[in-house]
């Protein structure tokens, strides 16, 4: 049995037998070849505290083609205590990528007669790739520590995706003066929303996307 004491792993029965954690890590990498030194501690929350976020999108829309492009995206999260800033930023950026696809590209299309999925491969089902991503700014607020979270941290999972599409759709509607509320905001739906605004068609943006 051992204990960790001031950076040393100490034998409980023979305290004079001790080794530094760095020596253990180096031994694992260079001598035994067993890889990195890792440890995990399970945590079970006794509550489900709410999490909050605010997203802002700068979107450019070509009114002739109906193509919308997100140029800049800003996300702020109430994260409690941030234990690993780089991991949190990556989590938020990944959620933004998912939300961008949900807002502008991704739509599951089903043949009404056969029930088969029409766009069932990567060629027919476009997603946002790294080259398509806009300029992203991520920020977080650590003012309120969560008493039920580990070390005061708060959850940051679905909340990274949920506000993305509404922020983008609100930006499109504010820029065009439309009331588009169907996802994804494809060029066809944007053009239908513009036509509906001008009173030139009775086709709804939702029907235009079919």
C-alpha positions, 0 to 999 in steps of 0.5 A, spaced: 500 500 500 502 506 498 500 514 498 502 520 495 505 525 499 508 532 496 510 529 489 512 522 492 509 515 492 511 513 499 510 506 501 505 506 507 509 501 511 516 503 509 516 511 508 523 511 507 521 507 500 519 513 496 519 515 488 517 521 485 511 521 480 516 524 475 520 518 476 514 513 475 512 516 469 519 516 465 520 509 467 513 507 464 515 511 458 523 509 457 524 502 461 517 498 461 514 501 455 507 501 458 506 508 456 503 514 460 502 514 467 494 515 468 489 515 473 482 516 474 477 518 479 469 516 478 464 522 480 457 521 481 453 528 481 447 528 486 443 533 482 443 536 475 444 543 475 442 547 469 447 550 464 447 556 460 450 559 454 449 565 449 451 564 441 452 570 436 453 569 429 455 573 423 452 571 417 452 573 410 447 571 405 447 572 397 440 574 396 440 572 389 442 565 390 440 564 397 446 561 399 448 563 407 455 563 409 457 564 417 463 568 417 464 569 424 461 565 430 462 567 438 460 562 443 460 564 451 459 559 456 457 559 463 462 553 465 463 554 473 470 552 474 474 550 468 478 544 469 481 543 463 481 550 458 483 546 452 479 541 452 473 545 454 474 550 448 475 543 443 468 541 446 465 548 444 468 548 437 466 541 436 459 543 438 459 549 434 461 544 428 455 540 429 450 546 430 453 549 423 451 542 419 444 542 423 443 549 421 445 550 414 447 543 411 444 536 414 437 533 413 435 526 412 431 525 406 426 519 406 423 516 400 416 517 401 414 511 397 419 506 400 421 509 406 428 508 404 433 514 406 435 517 400 442 521 402 445 515 406 452 516 404 457 522 405 457 524 398 449 525 398 449 528 406 454 534 406 457 536 413 461 541 415 469 540 414 475 544 417 476 548 411 468 550 411 469 553 418 468 560 420 472 564 425 470 562 432 471 565 438 470 561 445 469 564 451 467 562 458 465 565 465 467 562 471 464 567 476 459 561 479 462 555 481 457 549 481 456 546 488 454 539 485 459 539 480 466 536 481 471 542 483 465 547 482 465 545 474 459 545 470 456 540 464 458 542 457 455 537 452 449 538 449 449 546 451 455 547 446 450 545 440 443 547 442 444 555 441 448 554 434 442 553 429 437 559 432 443 564 432 444 563 425 437 563 423 436 569 427 442 572 423 439 570 417 432 573 418 434 579 421 439 581 415 433 579 410 427 581 414 424 574 413 421 569 418 424 563 416 424 557 421 425 551 418 432 547 418 436 546 415 436 553 412 438 551 404 438 556 399 432 553 396 428 555 403 432 562 403 429 564 396 422 561 398 422 565 404 424 572 400 419 570 395 414 569 401 416 576 404 415 579 397 408 576 396 410 572 390 409 565 392 404 561 396 410 556 397 412 555 404 420 555 406 419 548 409 415 545 402 421 549 398 426 544 402 423 538 400 
